[in-house]
Amino acid sequence: MSQAPTSSRLGRWQRVVLLITSLLLAIALFLIRSGFGSQDEFEQLAQKSLEPEVALANGKPTMIEFYAEWCEACKEMAPSMIDIEQKFGKKINIIFLNVDNARWLDLIDKYKVVGIPYIVFFDSGAVQKGRSIGLRTADQIERLSDALIKGESIPLFPERISDDFEGDMLQDSPD
């Protein structure tokens, strides 16, 4: 009629198995959240970048790219920017600033960032020479970098305004 009380205690081996399972799940969740230790490509580039003020004061031409991790055009351009950094890194500063980081709001306002990817070009004297809005090809980025390094006018590329808008290239005129 009455049932004997059942024990809810776990045996020694059950506790060990539960502990090991819990640890493995915690490690798996950590690895999944951190991408198995690989940082986002943009984050790696941004961490390697000089501070904008330092870059603009070191006597080298500078490209400041405003990007976002969720931006597909930024992701598409990233390998080209990495190639340029590797090829011209000793001659030009390439700075990456995430528009989603509140730290850069003053620069976003200062340079009137209205879309991304948005690149601002400076000569070796920190004079703004132009800006680019939207996707650029590897060849265009290389030509822009080369012109900055040589102290030449930045090239203008025809803008494409259509459903698949590619970008806008603007040269800044002296005020």
N, C-alpha and C positions, 0 to 999 in steps of 0.2 A: 503494500500500500504506500508506504513512504519510500522514496528513493534515497539511496545513500548520497551524501554530498560528493560532488566531483571537484577535483582539484583543478584550479586554473593556472597552476604553476607550470612553467616550461622546464623541461629537462635541460641538463647541462649542454648537450649537443644541439638541442633546438635553439638555445640562446646563442651559441657560437655561430650557427648557420644564420640566424637572424641578424647578428652583428655584422658578419661578413657581407651578407646581402645588402644591408643598409649602407655600408661603406662603399661597395661597388656601385650602387645607385647614386650615391652622392658624388663619386668621382665621375661617373658617366654624365650626370647633369652639369657638373662643372666644365667638363671637356666640350660638351655640346654648346653651352653658353659662350664659351671663350673661343669657339672655332678650332678646337684641338691645338691651341697655342698660336695659331697664325693670326696676326693682327690684320685688320682691314688695310688694303693697299694704300688708301688715302691717309689713314692714320700713320702709317709708317713714313710716308712722304712728309706729312705735316710735322712729325716729330723730328725729322732730319732738317727741316727748314730753319733758317735763321729767323730771328725776330724781324718784322718788317723795318723797324727803325734802324737796326744794325745793318741790314742788307742795303738800305738806301744810303747809308753813310760810309760804306766801305769802298767806294770808287768803282764798283762793277755795275754794269747794266743789270736791271732786275725785272723779272716777270712775277707778278702776284696773281695767282689763280684763286678765285673764290669758287668753292665747290660745295657739294653736299653728298653724303654717302648714298642717298636715295636717288640721285640724279643719274639717269641712264646715259646722257651725253657725256657727263663727267667721267663715268666709268669707261666709256668708249675711248675717251681721250687720254685716260691715265697711262696706258702703255707708251704712248707717244711722248708724254711729258717725262716719263721715267727715262726713255731713250735720250731725250734732249738733255736731261740732267746728267746722265752718264757721259754723253758726248761732249757737252759744253760746260759741265759743272765748275770747272776751274776758272772759266771766263765770264760766267753769268750767274746771278742769284735766281733761283726758282723757289718761290714761296707759295705754300698751300695753306689757305685759310678756309675753315669750315663755316659756312654761313649760319649753321645751326648752333654755333658756339657764341654765346652772348659776349664773350671777350672781344670779338671782332666787330661788334655793332657800330662803333665809332668809325672804323675804316669802311664798313659797308655803306654808311651814310656819306662819308667823305668822298668816296669814289663813285657814288651813285649807282651801286650795284642793283640792276633791275631784272636780272635773269642770270642763270648759270648754265654752263660754265662762263665765267666772266674773268678775263685776264686784263690786267693793267700793265702797260709797258713803260719802263723808265730807262733813261740813258744813264751813263756812268756818273753824271752829276745829279742824279735823283730828280731830273726834270721829266714829268710825265709826257710821253710821246704818243700815246694812243691807247686804245682798249679794244677788246674783242668780246663779242657777246655770242654765245652759242658754240656749236660743234666746229672744230677745226681738224683738218686732216694732218697726218704726220708731216707731210711735205710743207704744208702751210706753217705749222709750228716751227719746223726747222728753218724755214725762210725768215720768219719773224725773229727768231733767236739770232740767226746769222746777221741780220741787219742791225740788231741792237748791238751786238758785239763789235761790228765794224763801224758803228756810229753813223750808219746810213738811215734814211727815212724808212719807216716801217712800211712794208708793202700793203697795198689795199687789195682786197679780194672781192670779187663781185658778190653782192649779197643776193641770196635767193629767198624771195618771199613767196611762199606757197604753203600748201598743207604740210609739207615736210620741211619747214623753215630750217635752214642750216645755220645761219648766223649772220652777224653784222660786224663789219670791221670799220672802226672809226679812228681817224687820226685826230689828235688834239691840235688845235691851232694856238699859238701863243696869245695870251690875253693882253 
